[in-house]
Amino acid sequence: MNLRRALLWLHRWAGVLAGLVVLVIAVTGGALVFENTIQRWLRPELYPQHATAKSERAPISIALQQFPRAQGIRLPRDETDALVLFAGPQAVHFDPRDGRQLGTRQRMGGWEQTMLKLHVNLLQGSVGGTIIVVATCITLGLALTGLWLWWPLRIFSIRRGSNFRRFNLDLHSVAGLYSSVFLLVLGITGLTLRYMHGEHPQNPQVPFVQPNQPLLSVDEAIVKAEAALPGARAAAVEMPPPQRPVFRVQLAYPEDGSPAGRSVVFISRLDGSVLGMNSSREGSLLEVYQKNQLAMHMGSIGGMLGRWLAFLTCVALVLQILSGYVLWLKRKSA
């Protein structure tokens, strides 16, 4: 058995055995790329009907008056997004212009959480996570062996008038060729997210002392955090309990792509001082990669173009799996 035949045999059976798991990864991954867009389609009433300029937004304290024990806040990602408060099991959406409540949704158990858990562990905990890792490694191997097997054939397009088997061979080859580089990026970042995720910046340990003046408001904390990292936009705020006098503000630079941001500033509730910060623009090469790998995996680091490339890579992977099974079944029946 020569090398090409050995690789073809390995490529075929690895794809057959791992194909269904990889199919789940690809479908859920494609859905998660446009999670926010899909959410707006499913629940349009949770979002403002008209664009809102940042200068027209009402103070966040208006929304907090209705949910004073909210654990976190997600600021509007763009002019048409809502202000979201996370209170217990609910995510409450507000119109950022006037603080009017738009509606609620469940934080856990929704379709987004189901897609995420399927993508990460097949809803099977650590055992499912291990299966996902193995399937991802097989996918990387399939991409590399597929390029090796493609080279002698050099199929660049689907031929017109070809029979069903030839159509699937062309589809399998073309989808694999044009998605291979992006598939390697998604696969590698998926693995490193699991094993090289890095440490999240920890809140400074500051004792609470009853101040002589009112505590800093969340709106003031956001202004101070954005001033500490010029050019970054506040994306989320972790609301501290009464005993912890520190706001954790997450910020996004324009080049981040990720609307959630990857920089953090800690602001004292007592006097508004900056207690610490962690910028995505600073750190070693490894630290910069760790801060950017999720955005690379989701395609968000390239903005809308990057998200479409990630989505189309998932579509190409689905086409490869389905056409691969057709070729395998046709070969068995021949």
C-alpha positions as CSV (number, residue, x, y, z in Angstrom):
1,M,0.0,0.0,0.0
2,N,1.6,3.3,-1.1
3,L,1.4,6.5,0.9
4,R,-1.5,8.0,-1.1
5,R,-3.6,4.9,-0.6
6,A,-2.8,4.8,3.1
7,L,-3.7,8.4,3.5
8,L,-6.9,7.9,1.5
9,W,-7.9,5.0,3.7
10,L,-7.1,7.0,6.9
11,H,-8.9,10.1,5.6
12,R,-12.0,8.1,4.7
13,W,-12.4,6.1,7.9
14,A,-11.5,9.0,10.2
15,G,-14.2,11.1,8.5
16,V,-16.7,8.3,8.7
17,L,-16.1,7.7,12.4
18,A,-15.9,11.4,13.5
19,G,-18.3,12.9,10.9
20,L,-21.4,13.1,13.0
21,V,-19.6,14.8,15.9
22,V,-17.9,17.2,13.5
23,L,-21.3,17.9,12.0
24,V,-22.6,19.0,15.4
25,I,-19.6,21.2,15.9
26,A,-20.0,22.8,12.5
27,V,-23.8,23.4,12.7
28,T,-23.6,24.9,16.3
29,G,-20.5,26.9,15.4
30,G,-22.2,28.5,12.5
31,A,-25.2,29.4,14.6
32,L,-23.0,30.9,17.4
33,V,-21.2,33.1,14.9
34,F,-24.4,35.1,14.3
35,E,-25.9,34.5,17.8
36,N,-26.8,38.1,18.3
37,T,-28.3,38.5,14.8
38,I,-30.4,35.3,15.3
39,Q,-31.5,36.5,18.7
40,R,-32.8,39.8,17.1
41,W,-34.7,37.8,14.5
42,L,-36.3,35.6,17.2
43,R,-37.1,38.4,19.7
44,P,-37.2,41.7,17.9
45,E,-39.2,43.3,20.7
46,L,-36.1,43.1,23.0
47,Y,-34.3,45.7,20.9
48,P,-34.9,49.4,20.2
49,Q,-36.8,50.1,17.0
50,H,-34.7,53.2,16.2
51,A,-31.0,53.9,16.3
52,T,-29.7,55.6,19.4
53,A,-26.7,57.9,19.5
54,K,-24.5,57.5,22.5
55,S,-25.1,61.1,23.6
56,E,-28.9,60.4,23.7
57,R,-28.6,57.4,26.1
58,A,-30.3,57.7,29.5
59,P,-28.2,57.0,32.7
60,I,-27.9,53.4,33.5
61,S,-29.1,54.1,37.0
62,I,-32.6,54.5,35.7
63,A,-32.6,50.8,34.8
64,L,-30.9,49.8,38.0
65,Q,-33.7,51.4,40.0
66,Q,-35.9,48.6,38.8
67,F,-33.3,45.9,39.5
68,P,-31.0,47.2,42.2
69,R,-29.4,43.8,42.8
70,A,-28.4,43.2,39.2
71,Q,-25.1,41.3,39.0
72,G,-24.0,42.6,35.7
73,I,-24.6,45.0,32.8
74,R,-24.0,44.7,29.1
75,L,-23.9,48.0,27.4
76,P,-25.3,48.5,23.9
77,R,-23.0,47.1,21.2
78,D,-24.1,49.5,18.5
79,E,-26.8,52.1,17.9
80,T,-29.6,49.6,17.6
81,D,-28.7,47.4,20.5
82,A,-30.3,47.3,24.0
83,L,-29.0,47.8,27.4
84,V,-29.1,44.5,29.2
85,L,-29.1,43.9,33.0
86,F,-28.4,40.4,34.3
87,A,-30.6,39.9,37.4
88,G,-30.6,36.3,38.8
89,P,-31.8,33.9,36.0
90,Q,-33.1,36.7,33.8
91,A,-31.6,39.0,31.3
92,V,-33.6,42.2,31.2
93,H,-33.5,44.4,28.1
94,F,-33.9,48.2,28.3
95,D,-34.2,50.9,25.7
96,P,-31.0,53.0,26.2
97,R,-32.7,56.2,25.3
98,D,-35.2,56.4,28.1
99,G,-34.6,53.3,30.3
100,R,-37.9,51.8,29.4
101,Q,-38.0,48.0,29.9
102,L,-38.4,46.1,26.6
103,G,-38.7,42.6,27.9
104,T,-36.8,39.7,29.5
105,R,-35.3,36.4,28.5
106,Q,-33.7,33.5,30.3
107,R,-29.9,33.7,30.9
108,M,-29.5,30.0,31.0
109,G,-31.3,27.3,29.1
110,G,-32.1,29.3,26.0
111,W,-31.2,28.2,22.5
112,E,-27.9,30.1,22.8
113,Q,-26.8,28.1,25.8
114,T,-27.9,24.8,24.2
115,M,-25.9,25.6,21.1
116,L,-22.9,26.6,23.2
117,K,-23.0,23.4,25.3
118,L,-23.4,21.2,22.2
119,H,-20.5,23.0,20.6
120,V,-18.3,22.6,23.7
121,N,-19.2,19.2,25.2
122,L,-22.3,17.7,23.4
123,L,-24.3,18.3,26.6
124,Q,-22.3,15.5,28.2
125,G,-19.9,17.4,30.5
126,S,-16.2,16.5,30.7
127,V,-16.7,13.3,28.7
128,G,-18.4,15.2,25.9
129,G,-15.6,17.8,26.1
130,T,-13.0,15.1,25.5
131,I,-15.0,13.8,22.5
132,I,-15.0,17.3,21.1
133,V,-11.3,17.6,21.5
134,V,-10.6,14.3,19.8
135,A,-13.0,15.2,16.9
136,T,-11.3,18.6,16.5
137,C,-7.9,16.9,16.2
138,I,-9.3,14.5,13.7
139,T,-10.8,17.5,11.7
140,L,-7.3,19.1,11.6
141,G,-5.9,15.8,10.3
142,L,-8.7,15.6,7.7
143,A,-7.9,19.1,6.5
144,L,-4.2,18.3,6.1
145,T,-4.6,14.9,4.5
146,G,-7.4,16.3,2.3
147,L,-5.0,18.9,0.8
148,W,-2.5,16.1,0.2
149,L,-5.1,14.0,-1.6
150,W,-6.4,17.0,-3.5
151,W,-3.0,17.9,-5.1
152,P,-2.9,15.2,-7.8
153,L,-6.5,15.9,-8.8
154,R,-6.4,19.7,-8.6
155,I,-10.2,20.2,-8.6
156,F,-10.9,23.9,-8.5
157,S,-14.6,23.9,-9.4
158,I,-17.7,21.7,-9.8
159,R,-17.9,20.3,-13.3
160,R,-21.2,20.8,-15.1
161,G,-23.1,17.8,-16.3
162,S,-21.2,15.4,-14.0
163,N,-23.0,12.4,-12.5
164,F,-24.1,12.3,-8.8
165,R,-20.9,10.7,-7.6
166,R,-18.6,13.0,-9.5
167,F,-20.6,16.0,-8.3
168,N,-20.1,15.0,-4.7
169,L,-16.4,14.4,-5.3
170,D,-16.0,17.9,-6.8
171,L,-18.1,19.4,-4.0
172,H,-16.0,17.6,-1.3
173,S,-12.8,18.8,-3.0
174,V,-13.8,22.4,-3.6
175,A,-15.3,22.9,-0.2
176,G,-12.2,21.5,1.5
177,L,-9.8,23.5,-0.7
178,Y,-11.2,26.9,-0.2
179,S,-12.0,26.5,3.5
180,S,-8.8,24.6,4.6
181,V,-6.8,27.6,5.9
182,F,-9.8,29.0,7.8
183,L,-10.6,25.5,9.1
184,L,-7.1,25.1,10.5
185,V,-7.5,28.5,12.3
186,L,-10.8,27.6,13.8
187,G,-9.6,24.1,14.9
188,I,-6.3,25.3,16.4
189,T,-8.0,28.2,18.3
190,G,-10.7,25.8,19.5
191,L,-8.1,23.6,21.0
192,T,-6.1,26.4,22.6
193,L,-9.2,27.9,24.1
194,R,-9.6,24.7,26.1
195,Y,-6.0,24.3,27.2
196,M,-4.4,27.8,26.9
197,H,-7.2,30.1,27.9
198,G,-5.0,32.1,30.3
199,E,-6.0,33.7,33.6
200,H,-8.8,36.2,33.9
201,P,-7.7,39.5,35.7
202,Q,-8.6,39.2,39.3
203,N,-10.4,41.9,41.3
204,P,-8.1,43.8,43.6
205,Q,-8.7,42.9,47.2
206,V,-9.7,46.2,48.8
207,P,-11.4,46.4,52.2
208,F,-14.7,48.2,52.3
209,V,-14.7,51.4,54.4
210,Q,-17.8,53.4,54.8
211,P,-17.1,56.6,52.9
212,N,-18.0,60.1,53.9
213,Q,-19.5,60.8,50.5
214,P,-21.9,58.8,48.3
215,L,-20.5,55.8,46.5
216,L,-19.5,56.2,42.8
217,S,-22.3,55.4,40.4
218,V,-22.0,52.9,37.6
219,D,-22.2,55.7,35.0
220,E,-19.3,57.5,36.6
221,A,-17.3,54.3,36.7
222,I,-17.8,53.8,33.0
223,V,-16.6,57.3,32.2
224,K,-13.5,56.8,34.4
225,A,-12.7,53.4,32.8
226,E,-12.9,54.8,29.3
227,A,-10.6,57.6,30.3
228,A,-8.1,55.1,31.7
229,L,-7.9,53.3,28.3
230,P,-8.4,56.0,25.6
231,G,-9.9,54.7,22.5
232,A,-11.7,51.7,24.2
233,R,-15.4,51.5,24.5
234,A,-17.0,50.2,27.7
235,A,-18.8,46.9,26.9
236,A,-19.9,45.4,30.2
237,V,-19.8,46.1,33.9
238,E,-19.7,43.6,36.8
239,M,-21.8,45.0,39.6
240,P,-20.1,44.4,43.0
241,P,-21.9,43.3,46.1
242,P,-22.2,45.9,48.9
243,Q,-19.1,44.4,50.7
244,R,-16.8,44.8,47.7
245,P,-16.0,48.4,46.6
246,V,-14.7,47.7,43.1
247,F,-16.4,48.0,39.7
248,R,-15.0,45.6,37.0
249,V,-15.5,47.3,33.7
250,Q,-14.8,45.4,30.5
251,L,-13.8,47.4,27.4
252,A,-13.3,46.8,23.7
253,Y,-10.9,48.5,21.3
254,P,-12.0,49.1,17.7
255,E,-9.6,46.4,16.4
256,D,-10.9,43.8,18.9
257,G,-13.8,42.8,16.7
258,S,-15.3,41.1,19.7
259,P,-18.2,43.3,21.1
260,A,-17.6,42.0,24.6
261,G,-14.1,43.4,24.6
262,R,-10.9,41.9,26.1
263,S,-9.6,44.8,28.3
264,V,-10.5,45.3,31.9
265,V,-10.3,48.3,34.3
266,F,-11.0,48.2,38.0
267,I,-12.6,51.3,39.5
268,S,-13.0,52.0,43.2
269,R,-16.5,52.8,44.3
270,L,-15.2,54.8,47.2
271,D,-13.2,57.5,45.4
272,G,-13.3,56.6,41.7
273,S,-9.6,55.8,41.5
274,V,-8.2,53.2,39.0
275,L,-7.2,50.2,41.1
276,G,-5.8,48.2,38.1
277,M,-6.1,47.6,34.4
278,N,-5.4,44.9,31.8
279,S,-5.2,46.1,28.2
280,S,-5.5,43.8,25.2
281,R,-2.9,45.9,23.5
282,E,-0.2,45.0,26.0
283,G,1.5,41.9,27.1
284,S,3.7,39.1,25.7
285,L,3.0,37.5,22.4
286,L,1.4,34.5,24.2
287,E,-0.7,36.8,26.3
288,V,-1.9,38.8,23.2
289,Y,-2.8,35.5,21.5
290,Q,-4.7,34.3,24.6
291,K,-6.7,37.5,24.7
292,N,-7.5,37.3,21.0
293,Q,-8.1,33.6,20.4
294,L,-11.8,33.6,21.2
295,A,-12.3,36.5,18.7
296,M,-10.2,34.5,16.1
297,H,-12.3,31.4,16.7
298,M,-15.6,33.3,16.3
299,G,-14.3,35.3,13.4
300,S,-15.2,38.5,15.2
301,I,-11.7,39.8,15.1
302,G,-12.2,40.7,11.4
303,G,-15.6,42.4,11.9
304,M,-18.4,41.4,9.6
305,L,-16.0,39.9,7.0
306,G,-14.4,37.7,9.7
307,R,-17.8,36.5,10.9
308,W,-18.9,35.6,7.4
309,L,-15.6,33.7,6.8
310,A,-16.1,31.8,10.0
311,F,-19.7,31.0,9.1
312,L,-18.9,30.0,5.5
313,T,-16.1,27.7,6.9
314,C,-18.7,26.0,9.0
315,V,-21.0,25.6,6.0
316,A,-18.1,24.2,3.9
317,L,-17.4,21.7,6.7
318,V,-21.0,20.6,6.7
319,L,-20.8,20.1,2.9
320,Q,-17.6,18.1,3.2
321,I,-19.1,15.8,5.8
322,L,-22.3,15.2,3.8
323,S,-20.5,14.7,0.5
324,G,-17.9,12.5,2.2
325,Y,-20.7,10.2,3.6
326,V,-22.2,10.0,0.1
327,L,-18.9,9.0,-1.5
328,W,-18.4,6.4,1.2
329,L,-21.9,4.9,0.8
330,K,-21.5,4.9,-3.0
331,R,-18.2,3.1,-2.7
332,K,-19.7,0.5,-0.4
333,S,-22.6,-0.1,-2.7
334,A,-20.4,-0.3,-5.8
